[in-house]
């Protein structure tokens, strides 16, 4: 019998989600400076199943490995770990709050889940914008057009990605809760 609260068991699931994050991050589609990615999927899975700290760890470590593979270790590498950790924390705290709520209207938790993911996405986009500005200042190529020129497109992309990740995560989580002992089904009380 598996010990659900075992640190080894939890680390194995975190490791698996980090691996999925790295694979999905490497499979991102980049059009000019516009990135379409599903790397948020394992972060949201961890937020839904185990909360904000585990989601932030998956986002931070997954992004660190992705940065090492894609760019190597640079002075600004720590900057790029902030946004995935913010995403994990916001989604995790939102899912924790949502897990404790009871709504009389069916589907209300799903709607609020999408709102949480959109808020997480917006905060991540703003965090990334600050990181782009700092990276540009440190790298000596700061130009407002580079930093803020595509902000509206990145916000729109983030919202669309949040909705797609939410659509995928709802049935995925129901399936995972059946096979991952100790996980919590966010929508079970509805």
N, C-alpha and C positions, 0 to 999 in steps of 0.2 A: 504494500500500500504506500502511495506517495504521501510525503509530508508536505502539505500545501504551504504552510508558513515557513518552511525550511528556507534558509538563505540561499542554499545551493539551487533549489528549485526555482526561486525567484530570479536568481542570476542567470539561470539557463534560459528562461523566458525573455529576460532583458537582452541577453546576447543574441537570441534568435531575432528579436525585433530590431536590434541594431544592424544585424546582417541584412534584413529586409530593407531597412532605411537606406543603407549604402547602395544596395542593388537598385532600388528605385531612384535614388539620387543620380546614379550614373546613367540611368535610362531617361533622364530628363530631355525634353525637346527644347532646344535653344534657337530662337529666331531673333537675330540681331542681338539685342540685350534683354530679350523677353524670354523668360524661362517658364515652361509648362512642366510641372512635376507632380508626382504622386507620393513623394517621400514623406508626406505628412500622415499617410495611412497608418504606419506602425506607431507613430507618436499618439495618434488619436486612439488606437486600439489600447495602448498602455494607459492612456488617460481614463478610458472607459472601464478597463478591467481593474487597474491597480492604483490609479490616482496621479496627482501632479508630480511628485518627486520622481517616480519611475518614468513618467512620460518625458520629463525634462532630461533625465539621464539618457534615454534613448535618443532624443533630439540632439543633445550636446555631443555625446560620444559618436553617434552616427555621422554628424556633420564634421566632427574632427577627422574621422577616418576618410570621409569624402574629400575634405580639403587636402589631406595628405596625399591621397591618390591623384587628385586633380591638379593641385598647385604646389605641393610640397609644403614644408614648414616655413612660414614667413612671419614677419613681425606682426602683421595684421590678422593672422590666423585666429587668435582669441576673439577678435571682434565678430567673426562670422559664426561663432558658436552661440552668441547671445540670442539671436532671433529664434533658432529652433528650440532653445530652452524656454524662451518666453512663450512660444506657441504651446509647448508641453505643459507649462505651469498654468496658463490661462485655460486651456482645454481641460486639464486635470482638476483645477479648482471648480470650474464650471460643471464638470461631470459629477464631482463630489456633491455640490449643491443640488444639482438636478436629481441625483440618486435619492436624496432625502425628501424630495417634494412629492406631494400627492395631488393629482389634479382630477377633477370630476369630468372634464372634457377629454374624450379619447383623442389621442394624437398630439396633445399639448406638449408632452415631453419631447416628442420628435421635433416639433417646431422650435422649442427653446434650445434643443441640441444644435440645430442649424444656426440659430442666433449666436450661440456660444462659439461655434466654429468660425463664423464670420467675424465676430469680435476678435478672436485669436488671430485670424488671418490679417485683419486690419492693423492690430498692434504689431504683428510680425513684419508687415510691410513698412510701417513707420520705423521700427527698430532697424530694419535693413537699410532704410534710407539714411538714418544717422550713421550706420556702419559704412555705407558707401561714401558719405561725406568725409568721415574720419580717414578712411582708406585713401581717398583722393588727396586729402591734406598731407597725410604721411607720405604718400607716393609722389607728391608734388605735381599732380595733374588736376587739381580742383578747378572745375568749371561748373557754375550753377546748372547749365543745360545738361551736363552729364549726370549730376546728382538728382535734380528734380524734374528733368525733361520728360521722363517716362513714368512719373509717379502715378498719374491717373490710370495708365494702362496696367501698371503693376497692381494697383488696388483692385481694378476690375478682374484681373487674372486671379488674384488672391480670393476674391469672393466666389468666382466660378469654381475654383479648385476646392474651396471649403464646402460648397454645396455638393460637388461630386464625391469628395471624401466622405461626407455625411451620408449620402445615398448608399455608398459602398459599405460603410461601417455598420449601419443598422442591422442588415441581415448577417454580415460577417460576425458581429459581436454575439448575436443569438446563437450562431453555430459554435463559436469559440467557448461560450459559457457552458455548453454541453460537454466539452472535452477538456477544459482547463479548470481543474478543481481549485476552489478558493476564489475564483473570479466572481465578479458581481454583474448581473444583468441589469443594465441601466433602465431598461424599459419593462422589467418584469412586474412591477407593482401597478402598471396601468391596466 
